[in-house]
Amino acid sequence: MSNISKQKTTTEQLRFIDDLSAALLPWGMPTGVGRLYGYLLLQEQPVSLDEMCEELEIAKSTASVSARELERTQLVTRHSVRGSKRVLYSVSEGNTSLMHDKVAMLGYLASTLLKRQNVATNTTASTRLNDMAGYCLALQKVLANALDELETDWNSVARPDDTPKKQ
């Protein structure tokens, strides 16, 4: 019997998983990690590596490495099963770690531009590096303030379907 008949994940859900993975790729999340994250977003209960492998048709090593990466970035939580070596994974609720990482990256980029500005051998390039660093620092400040203002529990943040409708 083929895996398709055992699969609980619908074609539309698989399309969502692939679309989300593609959207997260420019943010630095590898495809396999993004697919696993998309799958976990759709799950009501924590799931095992075996379940992820079966549903996403991936190798256990791929699932394990991806799950560890998501756990490292605090996007997923590992749950131990008592009396067993088996572990389950679920999405960490209300976590903003992905955005905090990007805020930190903006600071690192600005710092690199400013520290290495001496490599610019002309005024135009030097000004460009300085302006770009200033832009990164300003964006970092705005994003950091926005993250501080937002509650960490994303369930309390207004959803797109909560926005008032124009009459």
Steps between C-alpha positions, in 0.01 A plus 500: 500500500640844411568784743237713329217291640645535854563872473289723720640823358286631215628628167402854602690466827807375314470797266486732804807329650696546176383862458596586857838336454559705184398818686746426783792416270606866450491535881777242520290196584600198287222328305492186716485701821227723355293200389525341843400829664202536266391145579527559875299822472206291375515241779265509797714271716876437522622250239789256476782498247352184349167675438678798342704270278195311382290808431772707332670201333842593634786305656512473876845665502354800313211525745733470798743767380212732405324449834822574689548820300143611574551416865826700505317805366222443755235463230414149616497324835622146568283282724644189664279191527531348848660159512613527139775650285227628269458875465218708358512849353253787493508865398600738780205730557546874479867483415661797328851354481507509119454877502743552790765317295439735207526805727834371629618437143426864410724612787778267387473626142515864614797426723686330214431791265627753753803302616616423147421838349875553458499263200315765301762684297275785390252739660203360307554145626575618854181706511304206359627264772430757771147567369425130473620445858278785617203350319563157659527655847180701452314193375639295789371757750153512343468121488632457857248756627218330309594162646507648850156654449340184367397242750698178472175303490403533134152372582420840655617696195232608251470261208437607142143367524441726807563819304199725454334465164454811286141592442 
